[in-house]
C-alpha cells in the first residue's frame, strides 16, 4: 500500500489538527477517513488546505491519538458515552474495542465483566447489540445494556412472557411475546433501546382485518424483512413477515411470501 508523505489538516469544530495519511490509514477502509482517500491512500482531491468536520474536537483528539499509538487515553472531562458516539460517526468502534479489550481471538475466551439484575422468570434469551451492548430477557422483561454494560430503562411487558428479542440497530429492538403488546396490538413490537418506549406494534392482517397472535422466534434478512414464528387464536401456525422500514405485514396475497410463510388462513 502506497502512503503519501503529505500532511493532512482537519478543522474539527473550529480546532485545527494536523496528521499524516500514514496515521489515517490505520483507521481502515471502512472508516470515514478511508472514504476520503483512493486505493493508495492518496487524497482524492487536493483542492482544500484543510477539511472541516462539524464534530466534537476533544473526542477527535482522543481518536486521532488512538490511530497514532494504538492506545486509548480518555481524559476525565470526556464521558465514554460521548466518545462512543463520535467513534461510531468516524467508523472507529472496532479500534475502541480493541484498545479496551484486546484483539478478538475465537480460540481464547476469558471472563471480562458481569452485570446483575433481578426480574421475574429465568433468563430465556440474550442478544449482542450492534454497538457492543446487549439485551437480556427475563420472563416479562427485557434488560438493555450499552457497550459499557450500563443498564438502560428496561422494557416491561406487564407479565406477558417475552419469547425473543432482536436488534434492528443500536437504537431499536424488536420484542416478541406470548400475548398482545398493549391495547389492540399484536405479539411483536418495536422498542427504543435507550428509553424502553414502545414505538410500533407489528400487526397481522387477513381480509383487511387485524388478527391477534402470539409471536415467537425472530430472524432478519438483508433486504430489511423481519420474520417471526406465529400462532393464531385458532391454533394457526406459520411464519409472519414484515417490512423492517414501514412495519407493513406481507399477507398471503403478497408475492414476497412463499406458501410456507402463511401465518393465517
C-alpha positions as CSV (number, residue, x, y, z in Angstrom):
1,X,0.0,0.0,0.0
2,X,1.5,3.3,-1.0
3,X,1.4,6.0,1.6
4,X,1.6,9.7,0.8
5,X,4.0,11.8,2.8
6,X,1.9,14.9,2.7
7,X,0.3,16.1,5.9
8,X,-3.4,16.5,6.2
9,X,-5.2,19.2,8.1
10,X,-8.6,19.0,9.7
11,X,-10.7,21.7,11.2
12,X,-12.9,19.9,13.7
13,X,-15.4,22.1,15.4
14,X,-13.1,25.1,15.0
15,X,-9.9,23.4,16.2
16,X,-7.1,22.6,13.8
17,X,-5.5,19.2,13.7
18,X,-2.6,18.1,11.5
19,X,-1.7,14.5,10.8
20,X,-0.5,12.2,8.0
21,X,-2.1,9.8,5.6
22,X,0.0,7.0,7.3
23,X,-1.8,7.7,10.6
24,X,-5.2,7.9,8.9
25,X,-4.6,4.6,7.1
26,X,-4.7,2.9,10.5
27,X,-8.4,3.7,10.5
28,X,-9.1,1.2,7.7
29,X,-11.1,1.3,4.6
30,X,-14.5,1.1,6.4
31,X,-13.9,4.4,8.3
32,X,-14.8,7.9,7.4
33,X,-11.1,8.6,6.6
34,X,-10.9,5.6,4.3
35,X,-13.6,7.1,2.2
36,X,-11.5,10.3,1.7
37,X,-8.6,8.6,0.0
38,X,-8.0,6.5,-3.1
39,X,-6.8,2.9,-3.0
40,X,-3.2,4.0,-2.4
41,X,-4.2,6.3,0.5
42,X,-3.7,9.5,-1.5
43,X,-6.3,12.2,-1.1
44,X,-8.9,12.0,-3.8
45,X,-8.9,15.8,-4.1
46,X,-6.2,18.3,-3.4
47,X,-8.3,21.5,-3.6
48,X,-8.6,22.1,0.1
49,X,-5.9,23.3,2.6
50,X,-8.0,21.7,5.4
51,X,-11.1,19.6,5.8
52,X,-13.9,20.8,8.0
53,X,-15.8,18.3,10.2
54,X,-18.5,19.7,12.4
55,X,-18.0,17.3,15.4
56,X,-16.6,17.4,18.9
57,X,-12.9,18.4,18.7
58,X,-11.9,16.9,22.1
59,X,-13.1,13.5,21.1
60,X,-11.4,13.8,17.7
61,X,-8.1,14.4,19.6
62,X,-8.6,11.2,21.5
63,X,-9.4,9.2,18.4
64,X,-6.5,10.7,16.5
65,X,-4.1,9.7,19.3
66,X,-5.6,6.2,19.2
67,X,-4.8,5.9,15.5
68,X,-1.2,7.2,16.1
69,X,-0.4,5.0,19.1
70,X,-2.9,2.2,19.3
71,X,-3.6,3.2,22.9
72,X,-6.8,4.7,24.3
73,X,-6.4,7.5,26.8
74,X,-9.6,9.2,27.7
75,X,-9.4,12.4,29.7
76,X,-11.7,12.7,32.8
77,X,-13.7,15.5,31.2
78,X,-14.8,13.3,28.3
79,X,-17.7,10.9,29.0
80,X,-17.2,7.5,27.5
81,X,-20.7,7.6,26.0
82,X,-19.7,10.8,24.1
83,X,-16.5,9.1,22.8
84,X,-18.6,6.1,21.8
85,X,-20.9,8.3,19.8
86,X,-18.0,10.0,18.0
87,X,-16.2,6.8,17.3
88,X,-19.4,5.5,15.7
89,X,-19.5,8.5,13.4
90,X,-15.9,8.0,12.3
91,X,-16.2,4.3,11.9
92,X,-13.7,3.6,14.7
93,X,-15.7,1.5,17.2
94,X,-13.6,-1.6,16.5
95,X,-10.5,0.3,17.3
96,X,-12.0,1.4,20.6
97,X,-13.0,-2.2,21.5
98,X,-9.5,-3.5,20.5
99,X,-7.8,-0.8,22.7
100,X,-10.1,-1.6,25.7
101,X,-10.3,-5.4,25.5
102,X,-7.6,-6.5,23.0
103,X,-7.8,-8.3,19.7
104,X,-10.7,-10.8,19.5
105,X,-9.5,-14.4,19.4
106,X,-12.2,-17.0,19.0
107,X,-9.9,-19.7,20.4
108,X,-9.2,-17.9,23.6
109,X,-12.1,-16.7,25.7
110,X,-11.9,-15.2,29.1
111,X,-14.2,-13.6,31.6
112,X,-14.5,-9.8,31.1
113,X,-17.3,-8.4,33.2
114,X,-20.7,-9.3,34.7
115,X,-23.9,-7.5,35.4
116,X,-26.6,-8.3,38.0
117,X,-30.3,-7.8,37.7
118,X,-33.5,-9.0,39.4
119,X,-36.5,-9.8,37.3
120,X,-39.3,-12.4,37.3
121,X,-38.6,-15.6,35.5
122,X,-35.5,-17.2,34.1
123,X,-33.2,-15.7,31.5
124,X,-34.5,-17.0,28.2
125,X,-32.6,-15.1,25.6
126,X,-29.5,-12.8,25.3
127,X,-28.7,-10.9,22.1
128,X,-25.5,-8.9,21.4
129,X,-26.1,-5.3,20.2
130,X,-24.5,-3.9,17.1
131,X,-22.6,-1.2,19.1
132,X,-21.2,-3.7,21.6
133,X,-24.1,-3.6,24.1
134,X,-26.6,-6.5,24.7
135,X,-30.1,-7.2,25.9
136,X,-31.2,-10.0,28.2
137,X,-34.7,-11.5,28.5
138,X,-36.1,-12.4,32.0
139,X,-39.7,-13.5,31.9
140,X,-41.7,-10.5,31.0
141,X,-38.8,-8.0,31.0
142,X,-36.0,-7.1,28.6
143,X,-32.9,-5.6,30.2
144,X,-30.9,-3.4,27.9
145,X,-27.2,-2.6,28.3
146,X,-24.9,-0.3,26.4
147,X,-21.3,-1.0,25.3
148,X,-20.1,-0.2,28.8
149,X,-22.7,-2.6,30.3
150,X,-24.5,0.3,31.9
151,X,-28.2,-0.6,32.1
152,X,-30.8,1.5,30.2
153,X,-34.5,1.6,31.2
154,X,-35.9,-1.9,30.9
155,X,-38.8,-3.0,28.7
156,X,-41.6,-4.3,30.9
157,X,-44.5,-6.1,29.2
158,X,-46.5,-6.4,32.4
159,X,-46.1,-10.1,32.9
160,X,-46.7,-11.0,29.3
161,X,-43.9,-13.6,28.6
162,X,-41.2,-12.4,26.2
163,X,-40.3,-15.1,23.7
164,X,-37.5,-13.5,21.7
165,X,-35.7,-10.2,21.1
166,X,-33.6,-8.9,18.3
167,X,-31.7,-5.7,17.4
168,X,-32.8,-3.6,14.4
169,X,-29.9,-1.2,15.0
170,X,-28.1,0.3,18.1
171,X,-31.2,2.4,18.9
172,X,-34.1,-0.1,18.4
173,X,-35.0,-3.6,19.3
174,X,-37.9,-5.9,18.3
175,X,-39.6,-8.0,21.0
176,X,-42.0,-10.9,20.6
177,X,-44.3,-12.0,23.3
178,X,-47.0,-14.6,24.1
179,X,-49.7,-12.1,24.5
180,X,-50.7,-8.8,23.0
181,X,-48.4,-5.8,23.5
182,X,-50.6,-3.0,24.7
183,X,-54.2,-2.4,23.6
184,X,-55.3,-3.8,20.3
185,X,-51.7,-4.7,19.4
186,X,-50.2,-7.9,18.2
187,X,-47.5,-10.2,19.6
188,X,-44.5,-8.1,18.4
189,X,-43.3,-4.6,19.0
190,X,-40.5,-2.2,18.2
191,X,-39.0,-0.5,21.2
192,X,-36.4,2.2,21.9
193,X,-33.2,0.7,23.2
194,X,-32.5,3.9,25.1
195,X,-35.8,4.5,26.8
196,X,-37.7,1.2,26.6
197,X,-40.7,3.0,25.0
198,X,-42.9,1.2,22.5
199,X,-42.6,2.8,19.1
200,X,-44.5,0.5,16.8
201,X,-46.8,-2.6,17.0
202,X,-46.5,-5.1,14.2
203,X,-49.9,-6.3,13.2
204,X,-51.1,-9.3,11.2
205,X,-53.9,-8.6,8.8
206,X,-56.1,-11.0,6.8
207,X,-59.0,-9.9,4.6
208,X,-58.4,-6.4,5.9
209,X,-58.9,-7.5,9.5
210,X,-56.3,-7.3,12.2
211,X,-55.7,-10.6,13.9
212,X,-54.5,-11.4,17.4
213,X,-51.4,-13.6,17.5
214,X,-48.5,-14.9,19.6
215,X,-45.0,-14.2,18.2
216,X,-42.0,-16.4,18.9
217,X,-38.6,-16.8,17.3
218,X,-37.2,-13.8,15.3
219,X,-35.0,-13.6,12.3
220,X,-33.9,-10.7,10.0
221,X,-32.9,-10.7,6.3
222,X,-30.5,-8.5,4.4
223,X,-33.4,-6.9,2.4
224,X,-34.9,-5.4,5.6
225,X,-37.6,-8.0,6.4
226,X,-38.5,-9.3,9.8
227,X,-39.6,-12.9,10.2
228,X,-41.3,-14.4,13.3
229,X,-42.9,-17.7,14.1
230,X,-46.6,-17.1,14.8
231,X,-49.6,-18.8,16.4
232,X,-53.2,-17.6,15.9
233,X,-56.0,-17.8,18.4
234,X,-57.4,-20.8,16.4
235,X,-54.0,-22.6,16.6
236,X,-52.9,-21.5,13.1
237,X,-49.1,-21.8,12.8
238,X,-46.7,-20.3,10.4
239,X,-44.2,-17.5,9.8
240,X,-45.1,-13.9,9.7
241,X,-43.2,-11.4,7.5
242,X,-43.0,-7.7,8.0
243,X,-41.1,-4.8,6.3
244,X,-38.5,-3.6,8.7
245,X,-38.7,0.0,7.5
246,X,-42.5,0.5,7.3
247,X,-43.7,-2.2,9.7
248,X,-46.1,-3.4,7.0
249,X,-47.2,-7.1,7.2
250,X,-46.9,-9.0,4.0
251,X,-50.2,-11.0,3.7
252,X,-50.6,-14.3,1.9
253,X,-51.5,-12.3,-1.3
254,X,-48.0,-10.8,-1.4
255,X,-45.6,-12.2,-4.0
256,X,-42.8,-11.8,-1.4
257,X,-44.1,-14.7,0.6
258,X,-43.7,-18.4,-0.1
259,X,-46.6,-20.7,0.8
260,X,-44.8,-21.9,3.9
261,X,-44.9,-18.4,5.3
262,X,-48.7,-18.2,5.5
263,X,-49.4,-17.3,9.1
264,X,-53.2,-17.1,9.0
265,X,-55.8,-18.6,6.7
